[in-house]
Amino acid sequence: MREPVQSQARVRDRFGAVLTASMSVLSVEAVLGGIALFLWGQTQESPGLPYSGLGIFLLVLMAPVMAAVGAVFAALLSIGVVMPLVGVAGWFGRRFSGREAWWWVPVLAAVFTSPSVLAAVVLVEADVLACLGGWLVVSAALAATALVARRLLLPGRPHLSGGVMFWRVALYGTLAVITAGALAGISLYAGIGYEPPRLGAEGVAGTWSDGKGGTLTLTTDGKATATRVETFELDDAFETVVHTCTGTGTWEYDPGTGPWSQEVAVSVDDCPLDTWEVFGTSEHPKLFVYIGDPDSWDLYILKRVADPWRQEPQ
């Protein structure tokens, strides 16, 4: 009776070690993915929206709950995907190669994740290259997790408990996160992040459209003509009220201290126009103002229209 009990204990211990290793690696990969996603976001065209103090406070407050939900998700993913992937890869290796081979893990990981890519392309009509990149990233993440878990099941390997695996992954994972964060910081310092175009007064002059019939024409002599340009204000209930503005006036460009602080001040009779800020690209610049509370991140955007007298960049 003692031997079956000991055997069951070893199985439970091995299962716990594999589960702990898988969950730990998935957690590290999630943090690395977050850093990569943040870095990618910094390279994309953006108006540089302000961070909400309340939003940051709520995010910090929700961090323990988010960590708990992440742990549950990692456990389900480990039991439902990673462990079956290790088992099926081992069976394929013994069936077709005569022995277990590590390369079955990434092959099967790519096969397992391919239906979701096809579904995204066909059903959602997502960008093919974006789906392909996401498929490669997800496949690599699952394969890496499964390969770490697989090492615990190979014969001849020293037995490691769940606690030992957790601290090993935590150590190497922390080093990986610190390295990734440092590389991301260096990359941003080197200038790979997005910056709005420096328009200058000549670049601001022209006709701008909201795509809904509203236009704002700014001439080189400082005159402004608004035609059905929308303006926004908050009522007593803090609801956004929209008005349309038509009239003439003046405008002025302020270069600020850098590309992020450029402003275009427009003054039109009987129109409460806000100061416009700049984003977009040199070829396709945009002006924007906030709709209501800036923390809502809701924007009213004007895009420059090609004027007959302006030679647009090629």
LINFEN-V708561 format. One record per backbone hydrogen bond with DSSP energy under -1.0 kcal/mol. CO is the residue of the C=O (numbers start at 1). NH is the residue of the N-H. E is the energy in kcal/mol with one decimal. If there is no record, write none. Layout:
BEGIN
co->(CO:CO)
nh->(NH:NH)
e->(E:E)
END
This chain:
BEGIN
co->(1:2:3:4:5:6:7:8:9:10:11:12:13:14:15:16:17:18:19:20:21:22:23:24:25:26:27:28:29:30:31:32:33:34:35:36:37:38:40:41:42:52:53:54:55:56:57:58:62:63:64:65:66:67:68:69:70:71:72:73:74:75:76:77:77:78:81:82:83:84:85:86:87:88:89:90:91:92:93:93:101:102:103:104:105:106:107:108:109:113:114:115:116:117:118:119:120:127:128:129:130:131:132:133:134:135:136:137:138:139:140:141:142:143:144:145:146:147:150:154:161:162:163:164:165:166:167:168:169:170:171:172:173:174:175:176:177:178:179:180:181:182:183:184:185:186:187:197:200:201:206:207:208:209:214:215:216:217:218:219:222:223:224:225:226:227:229:231:233:235:239:241:243:245:247:248:249:250:252:254:258:263:264:265:267:268:271:276:277:279:284:285:286:287:288:289:293:294:298:300:302:303:307)
nh->(5:6:7:8:9:10:11:12:13:14:15:16:17:18:19:20:21:22:23:24:25:26:27:28:29:30:31:32:33:34:35:36:37:38:39:40:41:42:43:44:194:56:57:58:59:60:61:62:66:67:68:69:70:71:72:73:74:75:76:77:78:79:80:81:82:83:85:86:87:88:89:90:91:92:93:94:95:96:97:99:104:105:107:108:109:110:111:112:113:117:118:119:120:121:122:123:126:131:132:133:134:135:136:137:138:139:140:141:142:143:144:145:146:147:148:149:150:151:153:157:165:166:167:168:169:170:171:172:173:174:175:176:177:178:179:180:181:182:183:184:185:186:187:188:189:190:192:199:204:205:218:305:216:303:210:227:208:225:206:222:251:219:249:217:247:215:245:243:241:238:235:233:231:229:226:269:224:267:265:263:261:254:276:252:250:271:273:264:288:286:281:304:279:302:277:300:296:297:291:289:287:209:310)
e->(-1.4:-2.4:-2.6:-2.6:-2.1:-2.3:-2.2:-2.5:-2.5:-2.7:-2.8:-2.5:-2.2:-2.4:-2.6:-2.6:-2.6:-2.6:-2.6:-2.5:-2.4:-2.5:-2.0:-2.2:-2.6:-2.0:-1.9:-2.5:-2.7:-2.1:-2.1:-2.5:-2.7:-2.4:-2.5:-2.6:-2.4:-1.7:-1.0:-1.0:-3.8:-2.4:-2.2:-2.6:-2.1:-2.4:-2.5:-2.1:-2.9:-2.6:-2.2:-2.6:-2.5:-2.2:-2.2:-2.5:-2.6:-2.3:-2.5:-2.7:-2.3:-2.6:-3.0:-2.0:-2.0:-2.9:-2.2:-2.2:-2.4:-3.0:-2.3:-2.1:-2.1:-2.7:-2.2:-2.3:-2.5:-2.7:-2.1:-1.2:-1.5:-1.8:-1.5:-2.6:-2.3:-2.1:-1.8:-2.9:-1.7:-1.0:-2.3:-2.5:-2.0:-2.3:-2.6:-2.7:-1.8:-2.4:-2.5:-2.4:-2.4:-2.6:-2.2:-2.2:-2.7:-2.5:-2.3:-2.4:-2.5:-2.5:-2.6:-2.0:-2.7:-2.4:-1.9:-2.2:-2.4:-1.4:-1.6:-1.4:-2.2:-2.4:-2.2:-2.2:-2.7:-2.6:-2.2:-2.5:-2.9:-2.2:-2.0:-2.2:-2.7:-2.7:-2.4:-2.7:-2.9:-2.4:-2.6:-2.4:-2.3:-2.6:-2.4:-2.4:-2.4:-2.0:-1.8:-1.1:-1.5:-1.7:-3.1:-3.9:-2.9:-3.1:-2.4:-2.9:-2.6:-2.4:-2.3:-1.7:-1.7:-2.6:-2.7:-2.8:-2.2:-2.3:-2.9:-2.5:-3.6:-2.0:-2.4:-1.7:-2.8:-2.4:-3.0:-1.6:-2.4:-3.1:-2.5:-2.3:-1.1:-3.1:-2.7:-2.1:-2.3:-2.0:-2.2:-2.6:-2.0:-2.6:-1.3:-1.3:-2.1:-3.1:-2.6:-2.6:-2.1:-1.6:-3.0:-1.7:-2.5:-3.1:-1.2)
END
